[in-house]
Amino acid sequence: MNESAEVPNTLVITPSILYYGTPVLLLTTRNEDGTVNITPLSSSWALGDRVVLGLGTSGQGFENVQREREVVLNIPDASLWRHVERLAPYTGKTPVPEAKRRIGFQYEPDKFGQADLCPVPSSLVKPDRIAECPLQIEAAVRHIRIPDDAPHFAIVETEALRVHAHADLLIGDRHIDPTQWQPLIYNFRHYYGLGEALGKTFRAER
Ligand SMILES: Cc1cc2nc3c(=O)[nH]c(=O)nc-3n(C[C@H](O)[C@H](O)[C@H](O)COP(=O)(O)O)c2cc1C
């Protein structure tokens, strides 16, 4: 470890992981046989109606995204973390890719059953939504880029087509109430909720 130039008490490190705390989402995609897969993700960001995902290219989710070009981004709240974790050691891909098999992943075709979650039909895309997730975003896949120097991950750009929200989260018909919405945060491979509110930006409605 080296001292970080000119900043006291700061070191240059090579972190084992770099998941610095982003919301979990459960990506539902349609398998070739018409069943639905669930892929837990934490690499995403939203800007306007675009949501960009970081998706491993060896998984079933990526295979489905490439073929079907339709997804649902189901956003669990903090209370659902055990359901998410029940999916963690599984892949919908068979045979299980070697790199995943080595670290103990197993094949699971019934992700809804495994996680004890309920499918509900979507209105604009083929994959089902997850009823328990307070936010469910039906989306179309617009671009997929696999970096030449990092082919294990794809950058998947989606366009939100329809957003479903549990009614108890809403202020009026357009705003999510931040005092009610508790995203599930993946913080260096540990699950967290949110702490107390710190303040709000000048454009916040509350
Ligand atoms: C909380 C959580 C967050 C994860 N975040 C990501 C992610 O952002 N991108 C990714 O490719 N895999 C991520 N994973 C790993 C995938 O969920 C895992 O590779 C899974 O086996 C993929 O399932 P599939 O092959 O059925 O699509 C995450 C797993 C968990 C439990």
Ligand as a Chemical Component Dictionary entry (heavy atoms), coordinates in Angstrom:
data_LIG
# 
_chem_comp.id                   LIG 
_chem_comp.type                 NON-POLYMER 
_chem_comp.pdbx_formal_charge   0 
_chem_comp.three_letter_code    LIG 
# 
loop_
_chem_comp_atom.comp_id 
_chem_comp_atom.atom_id 
_chem_comp_atom.alt_atom_id 
_chem_comp_atom.type_symbol 
_chem_comp_atom.charge 
_chem_comp_atom.model_Cartn_x 
_chem_comp_atom.model_Cartn_y 
_chem_comp_atom.model_Cartn_z 
_chem_comp_atom.pdbx_ordinal 
LIG C1  C1  C 0 -27.004 -8.761  -4.789  1  
LIG C2  C2  C 0 -26.336 -9.251  -6.048  2  
LIG C3  C3  C 0 -25.877 -8.341  -6.967  3  
LIG C4  C4  C 0 -25.274 -8.780  -8.163  4  
LIG N1  N1  N 0 -24.896 -7.852  -9.086  5  
LIG C5  C5  C 0 -24.507 -8.270  -10.310 6  
LIG C6  C6  C 0 -24.280 -7.326  -11.361 7  
LIG O1  O1  O 0 -24.426 -6.124  -11.188 8  
LIG N2  N2  N 0 -23.932 -7.806  -12.579 9  
LIG C7  C7  C 0 -23.792 -9.143  -12.819 10 
LIG O2  O2  O 0 -23.502 -9.528  -13.962 11 
LIG N3  N3  N 0 -23.986 -10.054 -11.845 12 
LIG C8  C8  C 0 -24.345 -9.655  -10.607 13 
LIG N4  N4  N 0 -24.601 -10.567 -9.623  14 
LIG C9  C9  C 0 -24.329 -11.993 -9.905  15 
LIG C10 C10 C 0 -25.429 -12.665 -10.732 16 
LIG O3  O3  O 0 -26.672 -12.517 -10.114 17 
LIG C11 C11 C 0 -25.066 -14.149 -10.891 18 
LIG O4  O4  O 0 -23.991 -14.232 -11.790 19 
LIG C12 C12 C 0 -26.196 -15.044 -11.329 20 
LIG O5  O5  O 0 -25.746 -16.376 -11.334 21 
LIG C13 C13 C 0 -26.718 -14.720 -12.721 22 
LIG O6  O6  O 0 -27.856 -15.508 -12.945 23 
LIG P1  P1  P 0 -28.226 -16.002 -14.407 24 
LIG O7  O7  O 0 -27.025 -16.757 -14.957 25 
LIG O8  O8  O 0 -29.418 -16.905 -14.213 26 
LIG O9  O9  O 0 -28.536 -14.776 -15.192 27 
LIG C14 C14 C 0 -25.140 -10.166 -8.406  28 
LIG C15 C15 C 0 -25.579 -11.087 -7.459  29 
LIG C16 C16 C 0 -26.183 -10.631 -6.283  30 
LIG C17 C17 C 0 -26.691 -11.650 -5.291  31 
# 
loop_
_chem_comp_bond.comp_id 
_chem_comp_bond.atom_id_1 
_chem_comp_bond.atom_id_2 
_chem_comp_bond.value_order 
_chem_comp_bond.pdbx_ordinal 
LIG C1  C2  SING 1  
LIG C2  C3  SING 2  
LIG C2  C16 DOUB 3  
LIG C3  C4  DOUB 4  
LIG C4  N1  SING 5  
LIG C4  C14 SING 6  
LIG N1  C5  DOUB 7  
LIG C5  C6  SING 8  
LIG C5  C8  SING 9  
LIG C6  O1  DOUB 10 
LIG C6  N2  SING 11 
LIG N2  C7  SING 12 
LIG C7  O2  DOUB 13 
LIG C7  N3  SING 14 
LIG N3  C8  DOUB 15 
LIG C8  N4  SING 16 
LIG N4  C9  SING 17 
LIG N4  C14 SING 18 
LIG C9  C10 SING 19 
LIG C10 O3  SING 20 
LIG C10 C11 SING 21 
LIG C11 O4  SING 22 
LIG C11 C12 SING 23 
LIG C12 O5  SING 24 
LIG C12 C13 SING 25 
LIG C13 O6  SING 26 
LIG O6  P1  SING 27 
LIG P1  O7  DOUB 28 
LIG P1  O8  SING 29 
LIG P1  O9  SING 30 
LIG C14 C15 DOUB 31 
LIG C15 C16 SING 32 
LIG C16 C17 SING 33 
# 
